Amino acid sequence: MRMVKAELIERYCRGELTPDEHLVFVQWMDSDPALRQEVTEYMQLSDVFKQYRDRNRLQEKLNAIHDEMETESFRFASQMKKVDVVNVSPIKRIFSIGKNQFSKVAAAIAVLLVAAALVGVGINRLNVTRSQSAYQELRREVEDIKRKQSVQTAGGAAAAPTASTSTYTGSGIAIDPSGLVLTSHHLIAGARTIYISNQEFESLPMELVYSDASLDMAVLKVVDSMFTGFAEMGYGFRKSVADPGERIYTLGYPREDMVYGEGSISSYTGFEGDSASYQMSIPVNPGNSGGPVFDTQGNLIGIVSARNANAEGASFAIKSAAIVSSLNASEEPEFRVQYSGRLRGLDRPAQVKRLRRHVFMVKVSN
């Protein structure tokens, strides 16, 4: 088993897996952090060996050039009996020195190469730092929620927002009729109050019941005593991985009304190769964060997490498989993951009509 695992890692890093093998291996990495770490270490080790091989090849080329120049210099001196140093090219002067001196020159060149490599590493790190700014979280900052209402605390007392209170919004999707809503962790982190609303519910107070910051996902629960549950859900999490080119669509609240957007999966992995995310070719805006992403059959394949500020139309979504894995690993018994969906066969407008009652604006104050 260990040999098979090592062979798969090697073939994956070399890009030698078949499409089916690649899908299975990516799913394996998603569910096994230890395997993902082994793949990372293998790639780092491969880079070290590649640099070592490249340096040895350069040394061999330098030695070969030196030997060739010495041979040519010997033939030239034998024929002419005399060498006019003034007419010897600068390159020949360098390579006409002795072996010991050449070793010193080679060592100096090696030092320069190492220095250049270090400078390259520094530049790469700078580029990585710059690229971090391309990853833009999508919460919509607002001066004031337009739909003003009395803010009720858990004890029933009214709490009026203070002048220093900042508010922002995002999106969420119901994942259980009992009152569970899935959204982004970065949206609700540090929140004092959280409410959800849509065309069916004017305002429902929520509390955080589960959060996975590493995946940027969170689960909220309705805490209103008058709440009787969401309508029956006709969708569920998708088990399989979506493929590049597959058509998808999003629902969310970048403004006060729900907005529909469509596009496609553009990569199996997200920002900087994150295997727990997809990259999508679909425009998203602040306020879409935490909103659902569906396939053409109305299956939930993920939630919107961010966009690439340096690439128009490029966005990212946390995969449903990663979300399910995190929920199943939690100690909350109420997380009943639903897979079966009944939206298959419906046209897009009919799907959206069924789904919109389960998509919410998430309003946060901190």
C-alpha positions as CSV (number, residue, x, y, z in Angstrom):
1,M,0.0,0.0,0.0
2,R,2.8,2.4,0.9
3,M,4.5,1.7,-2.5
4,V,1.2,2.3,-4.4
5,K,0.7,5.5,-2.5
6,A,4.2,6.8,-3.2
7,E,3.8,5.9,-6.9
8,L,0.5,7.8,-7.1
9,I,2.1,10.9,-5.4
10,E,5.0,10.8,-7.9
11,R,2.6,10.4,-10.9
12,Y,0.4,13.2,-9.6
13,C,3.3,15.6,-9.2
14,R,4.6,14.8,-12.7
15,G,1.1,15.2,-14.2
16,E,1.0,11.5,-15.4
17,L,-2.4,10.5,-13.9
18,T,-5.3,9.9,-16.1
19,P,-8.3,12.3,-15.7
20,D,-10.2,9.6,-13.7
21,E,-7.2,8.9,-11.5
22,H,-6.6,12.7,-11.0
23,L,-10.2,13.1,-9.8
24,V,-10.0,10.3,-7.3
25,F,-6.6,11.4,-6.1
26,V,-7.8,15.0,-5.5
27,Q,-10.8,13.7,-3.5
28,W,-8.4,11.6,-1.5
29,M,-6.2,14.7,-0.7
30,D,-9.4,16.6,0.3
31,S,-10.2,14.0,2.9
32,D,-6.7,13.2,4.0
33,P,-4.6,16.2,5.2
34,A,-1.6,13.9,5.8
35,L,-1.6,12.9,2.2
36,R,-1.8,16.5,1.1
37,Q,1.2,17.3,3.3
38,E,3.2,14.4,1.7
39,V,2.4,15.7,-1.7
40,T,3.6,19.2,-0.7
41,E,6.9,17.8,0.8
42,Y,7.5,15.6,-2.3
43,M,7.1,18.7,-4.6
44,Q,9.5,20.7,-2.4
45,L,12.1,17.9,-2.4
46,S,11.7,17.5,-6.2
47,D,12.5,21.2,-6.6
48,V,15.7,20.9,-4.5
49,F,16.9,17.9,-6.6
50,K,16.1,19.8,-9.8
51,Q,18.2,22.8,-8.6
52,Y,21.0,20.5,-7.7
53,R,20.9,18.8,-11.1
54,D,20.8,22.1,-12.9
55,R,23.9,23.3,-11.0
56,N,25.8,20.1,-11.8
57,R,24.9,20.4,-15.5
58,L,26.1,24.0,-15.5
59,Q,29.4,22.9,-13.9
60,E,29.8,20.2,-16.5
61,K,29.3,22.8,-19.3
62,L,31.8,25.2,-17.8
63,N,34.4,22.4,-17.5
64,A,33.7,21.3,-21.1
65,I,34.2,24.9,-22.4
66,H,37.4,25.2,-20.4
67,D,38.8,22.0,-21.9
68,E,37.8,23.1,-25.4
69,M,39.4,26.5,-25.0
70,E,42.7,25.0,-23.6
71,T,42.8,22.6,-26.6
72,E,42.3,25.4,-29.1
73,S,44.9,27.6,-27.4
74,F,47.5,24.7,-27.6
75,R,46.8,24.2,-31.3
76,F,47.1,27.9,-32.0
77,A,50.4,28.3,-30.1
78,S,51.9,25.3,-31.9
79,Q,51.1,26.6,-35.4
80,M,52.1,30.2,-34.8
81,K,54.8,29.8,-32.2
82,K,53.7,33.0,-30.7
83,V,50.4,34.3,-29.3
84,D,49.6,38.0,-29.4
85,V,47.8,38.5,-26.1
86,V,46.4,41.8,-27.3
87,N,44.4,40.0,-30.0
88,V,43.1,37.2,-27.7
89,S,39.4,37.7,-26.9
90,P,38.3,38.4,-23.3
91,I,36.6,35.0,-23.1
92,K,39.8,33.2,-24.2
93,R,41.8,35.2,-21.6
94,I,39.5,34.0,-18.9
95,F,39.7,30.4,-20.0
96,S,43.4,30.4,-20.7
97,I,44.2,30.4,-16.9
98,G,45.2,27.3,-15.1
99,K,43.0,24.7,-13.7
100,N,43.4,25.9,-10.1
101,Q,42.5,29.4,-11.1
102,F,39.6,28.2,-13.1
103,S,38.2,26.4,-10.1
104,K,38.3,29.8,-8.3
105,V,36.4,31.4,-11.2
106,A,33.9,28.5,-11.2
107,A,33.4,28.9,-7.5
108,A,32.8,32.6,-8.0
109,I,30.3,31.9,-10.7
110,A,28.6,29.4,-8.4
111,V,28.4,32.1,-5.7
112,L,26.8,34.5,-8.2
113,L,24.3,31.8,-9.3
114,V,23.4,31.1,-5.7
115,A,23.0,34.8,-5.0
116,A,20.8,35.1,-8.1
117,A,18.7,32.2,-6.9
118,L,18.3,33.8,-3.5
119,V,17.2,37.1,-5.2
120,G,14.8,35.0,-7.3
121,V,13.4,33.5,-4.1
122,G,13.0,37.0,-2.6
123,I,11.2,38.1,-5.8
124,N,8.9,35.1,-5.7
125,R,8.1,35.8,-2.1
126,L,7.4,39.3,-3.0
127,N,5.1,38.1,-5.7
128,V,3.4,35.8,-3.3
129,T,2.8,38.7,-0.9
130,R,1.4,40.8,-3.7
131,S,-0.7,37.9,-4.9
132,Q,-2.3,37.7,-1.5
133,S,-3.9,41.0,-2.2
134,A,-5.6,39.5,-5.2
135,Y,-7.7,37.3,-2.9
136,Q,-10.6,39.5,-2.1
137,E,-13.2,38.5,0.5
138,L,-16.7,39.4,-0.4
139,R,-18.6,41.0,2.4
140,R,-20.6,44.1,1.6
141,E,-19.9,47.0,3.9
142,V,-23.0,49.2,4.5
143,E,-23.6,52.3,6.5
144,D,-27.0,51.2,7.6
145,I,-29.2,48.2,6.8
146,K,-32.1,49.7,4.8
147,R,-34.6,47.3,6.2
148,K,-34.5,48.7,9.7
149,Q,-36.1,46.8,12.5
150,S,-35.9,46.4,16.2
151,V,-32.9,44.2,17.1
152,Q,-34.0,41.6,19.6
153,T,-31.5,40.0,22.0
154,A,-31.8,36.3,23.0
155,G,-33.6,37.5,26.2
156,G,-36.1,39.5,24.3
157,A,-34.8,43.0,25.2
158,A,-34.4,45.5,22.4
159,A,-30.9,46.6,21.6
160,A,-30.5,49.8,19.5
161,P,-27.4,50.0,17.3
162,T,-24.9,52.5,18.5
163,A,-23.2,55.1,16.3
164,S,-19.9,53.1,16.4
165,T,-21.6,49.9,15.2
166,S,-20.5,48.8,11.8
167,T,-22.7,46.6,9.7
168,Y,-22.1,44.5,6.6
169,T,-23.9,41.8,4.6
170,G,-23.3,38.6,2.8
171,S,-25.3,35.6,1.7
172,G,-26.3,32.1,3.1
173,I,-28.1,29.0,2.2
174,A,-30.4,26.8,4.4
175,I,-29.0,23.3,4.9
176,D,-31.7,21.9,7.2
177,P,-35.4,22.8,7.7
178,S,-34.9,23.0,11.4
179,G,-33.2,26.4,10.9
180,L,-29.5,25.8,10.0
181,V,-27.9,28.2,7.5
182,L,-24.5,27.8,5.8
183,T,-22.4,30.9,5.2
184,S,-18.8,32.2,5.2
185,H,-16.6,32.3,8.4
186,H,-15.0,35.6,7.5
187,L,-18.5,37.1,7.2
188,I,-19.6,36.4,10.8
189,A,-16.2,36.4,12.6
190,G,-16.4,38.7,15.6
191,A,-20.0,39.4,15.1
192,R,-22.2,40.8,17.9
193,T,-25.5,40.2,16.2
194,I,-26.4,38.2,13.1
195,Y,-29.8,38.2,11.3
196,I,-31.0,36.7,8.1
197,S,-33.8,37.8,5.7
198,N,-35.3,37.1,2.3
199,Q,-38.7,37.7,0.6
200,E,-40.3,35.1,3.0
201,F,-38.6,36.1,6.3
202,E,-38.2,39.7,7.2
203,S,-35.7,39.1,9.9
204,L,-34.6,36.1,11.9
205,P,-32.0,36.3,14.7
206,M,-29.2,33.7,14.4
207,E,-26.5,32.3,16.6
208,L,-23.2,30.6,15.5
209,V,-23.3,26.8,16.1
210,Y,-20.3,25.7,14.1
211,S,-17.3,27.3,12.4
212,D,-14.3,26.1,10.4
213,A,-12.0,29.0,9.8
214,S,-9.6,26.9,7.7
215,L,-12.3,26.3,5.2
216,D,-13.9,29.7,5.6
217,M,-17.3,28.2,6.4
218,A,-19.8,28.6,9.3
219,V,-23.2,27.3,10.3
220,L,-25.8,29.5,11.9
221,K,-29.0,28.5,13.7
222,V,-32.3,30.4,14.1
223,V,-33.0,31.4,17.7
224,D,-36.5,32.8,17.3
225,S,-39.1,31.1,19.5
226,M,-41.7,31.8,16.9
227,F,-39.8,30.1,14.1
228,T,-41.5,26.9,12.9
229,G,-39.0,25.8,10.3
230,F,-38.0,26.4,6.7
231,A,-40.1,25.0,3.8
232,E,-39.2,21.6,2.5
233,M,-35.8,21.6,0.8
234,G,-35.6,20.2,-2.7
235,Y,-31.8,20.2,-3.0
236,G,-28.9,18.5,-1.4
237,F,-25.1,18.5,-1.3
238,R,-23.4,17.1,-4.4
239,K,-21.1,14.1,-3.7
240,S,-19.0,14.1,-6.9
241,V,-16.4,16.7,-7.9
242,A,-17.4,19.2,-10.6
243,D,-15.3,19.3,-13.7
244,P,-13.8,22.3,-15.5
245,G,-16.2,23.5,-18.2
246,E,-19.3,22.4,-16.2
247,R,-22.0,25.0,-16.2
248,I,-23.0,26.5,-12.8
249,Y,-25.0,29.3,-11.2
250,T,-25.0,31.4,-8.0
251,L,-27.7,33.0,-6.0
252,G,-26.9,35.8,-3.5
253,Y,-27.4,39.2,-2.1
254,P,-24.8,41.7,-3.5
255,R,-27.7,44.2,-3.2
256,E,-31.1,44.3,-1.4
257,D,-32.7,41.8,-3.8
258,M,-31.5,38.4,-4.6
259,V,-29.3,38.3,-7.7
260,Y,-28.7,35.3,-10.1
261,G,-25.4,34.8,-11.9
262,E,-24.1,32.0,-14.2
263,G,-20.8,30.8,-15.4
264,S,-18.7,27.6,-15.3
265,I,-16.0,25.8,-13.3
266,S,-12.6,26.8,-14.6
267,S,-10.3,24.8,-12.3
268,Y,-10.4,21.8,-9.9
269,T,-8.4,24.0,-7.4
270,G,-8.9,27.4,-6.0
271,F,-6.5,30.3,-5.0
272,E,-2.8,29.2,-5.1
273,G,-3.9,25.6,-5.7
274,D,-6.2,25.2,-2.8
275,S,-7.7,21.7,-3.3
276,A,-10.7,22.4,-1.0
277,S,-11.9,25.1,-3.5
278,Y,-12.9,25.6,-7.1
279,Q,-12.0,28.4,-9.3
280,M,-15.0,29.7,-11.2
281,S,-15.5,31.8,-14.3
282,I,-18.4,33.7,-12.9
283,P,-18.7,37.3,-11.7
284,V,-19.4,37.8,-8.0
285,N,-19.5,41.0,-5.9
286,P,-19.3,42.0,-2.3
287,G,-22.4,40.6,-0.7
288,N,-22.1,37.2,-2.6
289,S,-19.8,35.8,0.1
290,G,-21.3,32.7,1.6
291,G,-23.9,32.4,-1.2
292,P,-24.6,29.0,-2.8
293,V,-23.3,27.6,-6.1
294,F,-25.5,25.1,-7.9
295,D,-24.9,22.8,-10.8
296,T,-27.5,22.4,-13.7
297,Q,-29.4,19.8,-11.7
298,G,-29.9,22.1,-8.7
299,N,-27.3,20.3,-6.5
300,L,-25.3,22.4,-4.1
301,I,-21.7,22.2,-5.1
302,G,-20.2,24.8,-2.8
303,I,-20.4,28.3,-1.4
304,V,-18.8,31.5,-2.7
305,S,-15.7,32.5,-0.7
306,A,-13.8,35.2,-2.6
307,R,-12.8,36.6,-6.0
308,N,-9.5,37.4,-7.7
309,A,-9.2,41.2,-7.8
310,N,-6.5,40.9,-10.6
311,A,-8.6,38.7,-12.9
312,E,-12.0,39.9,-14.0
313,G,-14.7,37.2,-13.6
314,A,-12.4,34.8,-11.7
315,S,-13.9,33.8,-8.3
316,F,-13.6,30.9,-5.8
317,A,-16.0,28.6,-4.0
318,I,-15.5,26.1,-1.1
319,K,-16.3,22.6,-2.4
320,S,-19.4,20.8,-1.1
321,A,-17.2,17.7,-0.4
322,A,-14.9,19.7,1.9
323,I,-17.9,21.2,3.7
324,V,-19.5,17.8,4.2
325,S,-16.3,16.4,5.5
326,S,-16.0,19.2,8.0
327,L,-19.6,18.8,9.2
328,N,-19.3,15.1,9.5
329,A,-16.1,15.6,11.7
330,S,-18.0,17.9,14.0
331,E,-19.5,16.9,17.3
332,E,-22.9,18.5,16.5
333,P,-25.5,15.6,16.2
334,E,-28.0,17.9,14.4
335,F,-25.9,18.2,11.2
336,R,-27.8,15.8,9.0
337,V,-26.2,16.0,5.6
338,Q,-28.7,15.7,2.8
339,Y,-27.6,14.5,-0.6
340,S,-30.8,13.7,-2.5
341,G,-32.3,16.5,-4.6
342,R,-35.6,16.8,-6.4
343,L,-34.8,19.7,-8.8
344,R,-33.5,17.5,-11.5
345,G,-35.4,18.0,-14.7
346,L,-36.7,21.4,-13.8
347,D,-35.7,24.3,-16.1
348,R,-33.6,27.1,-14.6
349,P,-36.4,29.5,-13.8
350,A,-38.3,26.8,-12.0
351,Q,-35.2,25.8,-10.0
352,V,-34.5,29.4,-9.0
353,K,-38.1,29.9,-7.9
354,R,-37.8,26.8,-5.6
355,L,-34.4,27.8,-4.3
356,R,-34.9,31.5,-3.5
357,R,-36.9,30.8,-0.4
358,H,-33.8,29.1,1.1
359,V,-31.3,31.7,0.1
360,F,-30.8,34.5,2.6
361,M,-29.1,37.9,3.1
362,V,-26.9,37.6,6.2
363,K,-26.7,40.8,8.2
364,V,-23.9,41.2,10.7
365,S,-23.2,43.9,13.3
366,N,-19.9,44.1,15.3
